[in-house]
Amino acid sequence: MREALSKRNKYILLGCEQLVGVCIFVFIKPSLATAVRDLSVNSVKTGMGGATGNKGSVAMSLTIYSTTFCFVCSHFAAGQNEVRDRNEDYMNTLRKIKFSQGRSILSHIVVFWLGDFNYRIVLSRNEAEAAIKSGNITELSRYDQLSQQKALGEIFKDFKEGPLTFAPTYKYDTFTDDYDTSEKCRVPAWTDRILWSEINGEKIVHLLNYDRIELKTSDHRPVCALFRVDTFKINLSRFALVFRDVIRIESGILWLIFNSSDIALAALSLDGVKMGNSVLSVKLLTPNWAELEYAEMNNALQNINEDMNMEYIELRNADNFEINDEDDLSMKGGSSDRMSRLRCNSPVDRGEIDLCQLNLPHVAPRSASSPLLNDMQMYPSTNDHIANVNVQSTQLSAPPVSLPEPVEISITVCAPPPVPPRKDSGCR
């Protein structure tokens, strides 16, 4: 395989994972080797309810620049009518495959899912072959089980696939162009597929080609796809600026900034924790943040009150307004009703809210204007064995990334040679 790939370009094997007959290889160009990190693999058995590995999935997770990728290769349950079993194999793969730090398949920015999914065509053998011979592939694809189940939302939600413009890839007599002539006389089908998904509809994956390969050593024709993916690459200059804002050391004190005030408050629980020969001393830069929040909320409510009173004053001369006949406020006599409806004071003035009863510790951390979000730190300690940590929480700017690095990804799905067929032919 490495020799075949190296005929045009040099590739290196990044990793592989195998489960019985299901195997995935990931090769990369040497120029991308330094951009790859966080490689992790996993597999799941789905044969006989998870007891055997004759059916199952293997998966590989990795990061290129700052874009996370997941490659999944699956072999689902066989059989013309076992649609439910295949759907369950898909769901079990989604649920059971986990990578390092608990990352799931769908948590990646880009997912490529490929393999022998075994979904069949819901037609008779004669009907399917007639459509193939006439070149009516688009009409034939309407009866594809995978497309039908996907449209129903049962499998591969939010996944995409290139158009099926090629003939079904299964099942052939080996070394021939004849579909299955054994006694089972299977209906041709697109069992081998390549799908992909992009998190949050990023639209960074561009399909360049989706086709089959006329390799006749197996009862499956291989399927291949070529993609261009716009990867996220860190802007190092912007990253350095953000890093200095988030983490810095001044006068022997470590400052930390969080983008969530809840997390910043949680950091207080580390006060007094011993780490090696040091003890953490964690303090807030503004310990009176609750009082400041009280004053800020009171000012905000007073501003609301003033706005309401201004509207009341303006409406005192409502008779001078020109109002369309279609409005539900009449020209004369309606202004007083309008004023009575709109004249209102703040909830504090009406006595509906007692600021002293507000649970400020739950309010302040979620307020974008809270002093807690703008300034938090830990006081230094005179103990030489105490590590001083400053904690600050603020709203960070957009991540320092851009999209300047397109990466080409080529995927091929192929099956090994099957057991030699019986000499007698049962297909008529």
GIFENZI-V827839 format. One record per residue. N is the residue number from 1. SS is DSSP state (h for helix, s for strand, l for the rest). Layout:
# GIFENZI-V827839
n & ss
N & SS
N & SS
This chain:
# GIFENZI-V827839
n & ss
1 & l
2 & h
3 & h
4 & h
5 & h
6 & l
7 & l
8 & l
9 & l
10 & l
11 & s
12 & s
13 & s
14 & s
15 & s
16 & s
17 & s
18 & s
19 & s
20 & l
21 & l
22 & s
23 & s
24 & s
25 & s
26 & s
27 & s
28 & s
29 & s
30 & h
31 & h
32 & h
33 & h
34 & h
35 & h
36 & s
37 & s
38 & s
39 & s
40 & s
41 & s
42 & s
43 & s
44 & s
45 & s
46 & s
47 & s
48 & l
49 & l
50 & l
51 & l
52 & s
53 & s
54 & s
55 & s
56 & s
57 & s
58 & s
59 & s
60 & s
61 & s
62 & s
63 & s
64 & s
65 & l
66 & l
67 & s
68 & s
69 & s
70 & s
71 & s
72 & s
73 & s
74 & s
75 & s
76 & l
77 & l
78 & l
79 & l
80 & l
81 & l
82 & l
83 & h
84 & h
85 & h
86 & h
87 & h
88 & h
89 & h
90 & h
91 & h
92 & h
93 & h
94 & h
95 & h
96 & h
97 & l
98 & s
99 & l
100 & h
101 & h
102 & h
103 & l
104 & s
105 & h
106 & h
107 & h
108 & l
109 & l
110 & s
111 & s
112 & s
113 & s
114 & s
115 & s
116 & s
117 & l
118 & l
119 & l
120 & l
121 & s
122 & l
123 & l
124 & l
125 & h
126 & h
127 & h
128 & h
129 & h
130 & h
131 & h
132 & h
133 & h
134 & l
135 & l
136 & l
137 & h
138 & h
139 & h
140 & h
141 & h
142 & l
143 & l
144 & s
145 & h
146 & h
147 & h
148 & h
149 & h
150 & h
151 & h
152 & l
153 & l
154 & l
155 & l
156 & l
157 & l
158 & l
159 & l
160 & s
161 & l
162 & l
163 & l
164 & l
165 & l
166 & l
167 & l
168 & l
169 & l
170 & s
171 & l
172 & s
173 & l
174 & l
175 & l
176 & l
177 & l
178 & l
179 & s
180 & l
181 & l
182 & l
183 & l
184 & l
185 & l
186 & l
187 & l
188 & l
189 & s
190 & l
191 & l
192 & s
193 & s
194 & s
195 & s
196 & s
197 & s
198 & s
199 & h
200 & h
201 & h
202 & l
203 & l
204 & l
205 & s
206 & s
207 & s
208 & s
209 & s
210 & s
211 & s
212 & s
213 & l
214 & l
215 & l
216 & l
217 & l
218 & l
219 & l
220 & l
221 & l
222 & l
223 & s
224 & s
225 & s
226 & s
227 & s
228 & s
229 & s
230 & s
231 & s
232 & s
233 & s
234 & s
235 & l
236 & h
237 & h
238 & h
239 & h
240 & h
241 & h
242 & h
243 & h
244 & h
245 & h
246 & h
247 & s
248 & s
249 & s
250 & s
251 & l
252 & l
253 & s
254 & s
255 & s
256 & s
257 & s
258 & s
259 & l
260 & l
261 & h
262 & h
263 & h
264 & h
265 & h
266 & h
267 & h
268 & h
269 & h
270 & h
271 & l
272 & l
273 & l
274 & s
275 & s
276 & l
277 & l
278 & s
279 & s
280 & s
281 & s
282 & s
283 & s
284 & l
285 & l
286 & l
287 & l
288 & l
289 & h
290 & h
291 & h
292 & h
293 & h
294 & h
295 & h
296 & h
297 & h
298 & h
299 & h
300 & h
301 & h
302 & h
303 & h
304 & h
305 & h
306 & h
307 & h
308 & h
309 & h
310 & h
311 & h
312 & h
313 & h
314 & h
315 & h
316 & l
317 & l
318 & h
319 & h
320 & h
321 & l
322 & l
323 & l
324 & l
325 & l
326 & l
327 & l
328 & l
329 & l
330 & l
331 & l
332 & l
333 & l
334 & h
335 & h
336 & h
337 & h
338 & h
339 & h
340 & h
341 & h
342 & h
343 & l
344 & l
345 & l
346 & l
347 & l
348 & l
349 & l
350 & l
351 & l
352 & l
353 & l
354 & l
355 & h
356 & h
357 & h
358 & l
359 & l
360 & h
361 & h
362 & h
363 & h
364 & h
365 & l
366 & l
367 & l
368 & l
369 & l
370 & l
371 & h
372 & h
373 & h
374 & h
375 & l
376 & l
377 & l
378 & l
379 & l
380 & l
381 & l
382 & l
383 & l
384 & l
385 & l
386 & s
387 & s
388 & s
389 & s
390 & s
391 & s
392 & s
393 & s
394 & l
395 & l
396 & l
397 & l
398 & l
399 & l
400 & l
401 & s
402 & s
403 & s
404 & s
405 & s
406 & s
407 & s
408 & s
409 & s
410 & s
411 & s
412 & s
413 & s
414 & l
415 & l
416 & l
417 & l
418 & l
419 & l
420 & l
421 & l
422 & l
423 & l
424 & l
425 & l
426 & l
427 & l
428 & l
